[in-house]
Amino acid sequence: MRLTVLVVIAALAAVGAAPVAAAVPMQTASPVKAHVSPGTGGPHTRFTLSFRTPVQTGPTGQPGSAQRSESVSVQATRHPGCVWSGEMAIPAAAAQQMVHVALTPAHMSAGARAWCTGSFRGTVMESEHFACAPPHLCPMIAIRPQPIAQFTFTVKRRA
């Protein structure tokens, strides 16, 4: 009896999730050009990352069925007491919209107030996952995050 109940619940979950899975467009992220201004700054510089997002981010497909998002991460050589790496979410945007993101030590790390000196490499990642309600009917599938842009900037002791 218990096995029958589990099979019925699994079948209902699969049937309920099928329309949701079909609503998610499977798109391959294509590389986009990203620009950081200024290209070189100091430990307290506010760098601005700019790029044109290739696809709409935020809710996609049927209302509430999927969520597409972008995030930015940066990394340099590790030093104590300063920001050498970090990650932050990028606000939702329309397809082909020019996005400008402020990269500051406070946005990238809790507590540290200055960039470490050195060359930073950054990546813009696009990811997609299901956003279902109630959660028990949501398929546990996430589309692998994909890099869509790469960039660099340099931090010197004195800019």
URRA-V459287 format. One record per residue. N is the residue number from 1. SS is DSSP state (h for helix, s for strand, l for the rest). OMEGA is omega as a letter, one per 30 degrees, with the letter a starting at -180 (* if undefined). NEAR is the number of other ideal C-beta (glycine too) atoms within 8 Angstrom. Layout:
[[N/SS/OMEGA/NEAR] [N/SS/OMEGA/NEAR]]
//
This chain:
[[1/l/a/4] [2/h/l/5] [3/h/l/6] [4/h/l/7] [5/h/l/8] [6/h/l/8] [7/h/l/8] [8/h/l/8] [9/h/l/8] [10/h/l/8] [11/h/l/8] [12/h/l/8] [13/h/l/10] [14/h/l/8] [15/h/l/7] [16/h/a/9] [17/h/a/12] [18/h/l/8] [19/h/l/8] [20/h/a/16] [21/h/a/10] [22/h/a/6] [23/h/a/9] [24/l/l/13] [25/l/l/5] [26/l/a/5] [27/l/l/5] [28/l/l/5] [29/l/l/10] [30/l/a/6] [31/l/l/7] [32/l/l/11] [33/l/l/7] [34/s/a/12] [35/s/l/8] [36/s/a/14] [37/s/f/7] [38/l/l/9] [39/l/l/7] [40/s/l/8] [41/s/a/12] [42/l/a/10] [43/l/a/11] [44/l/a/8] [45/l/l/10] [46/l/l/8] [47/s/l/12] [48/s/l/10] [49/s/l/14] [50/s/l/11] [51/s/l/12] [52/s/a/9] [53/l/a/14] [54/l/a/10] [55/l/l/9] [56/l/l/10] [57/l/a/11] [58/s/a/9] [59/s/l/9] [60/s/l/11] [61/l/l/9] [62/l/a/7] [63/l/l/4] [64/l/a/7] [65/l/a/13] [66/s/a/13] [67/s/l/10] [68/s/a/12] [69/s/l/12] [70/s/l/15] [71/s/l/11] [72/s/l/14] [73/s/l/10] [74/s/l/12] [75/s/l/8] [76/l/l/12] [77/l/a/6] [78/l/l/7] [79/l/l/9] [80/l/l/4] [81/l/l/4] [82/l/a/12] [83/s/l/11] [84/l/l/10] [85/s/l/11] [86/s/a/9] [87/s/l/8] [88/s/l/9] [89/s/l/6] [90/s/a/12] [91/l/l/5] [92/l/a/6] [93/l/l/11] [94/l/l/6] [95/l/l/7] [96/l/l/6] [97/l/l/8] [98/s/a/6] [99/s/l/12] [100/s/a/7] [101/s/l/10] [102/s/l/8] [103/s/l/14] [104/l/l/8] [105/h/a/13] [106/h/l/6] [107/h/a/8] [108/h/a/12] [109/l/l/9] [110/l/l/3] [111/l/a/4] [112/l/a/9] [113/l/a/6] [114/l/l/9] [115/s/l/13] [116/l/l/13] [117/l/l/9] [118/s/l/10] [119/s/l/7] [120/s/l/12] [121/s/a/10] [122/s/l/16] [123/s/l/10] [124/s/a/17] [125/s/l/12] [126/s/l/15] [127/s/a/13] [128/s/l/11] [129/s/l/9] [130/s/l/13] [131/l/a/10] [132/l/l/12] [133/l/f/6] [134/l/a/6] [135/h/a/6] [136/h/l/5] [137/h/a/8] [138/l/l/12] [139/l/a/8] [140/l/a/4] [141/l/l/7] [142/s/l/8] [143/s/a/9] [144/s/l/5] [145/s/a/7] [146/s/l/9] [147/s/l/11] [148/s/l/12] [149/s/l/11] [150/s/a/9] [151/s/l/12] [152/s/l/10] [153/s/a/14] [154/s/l/10] [155/s/l/15] [156/l/a/9] [157/l/l/5] [158/l/a/4] [159/l/*/8]]
//
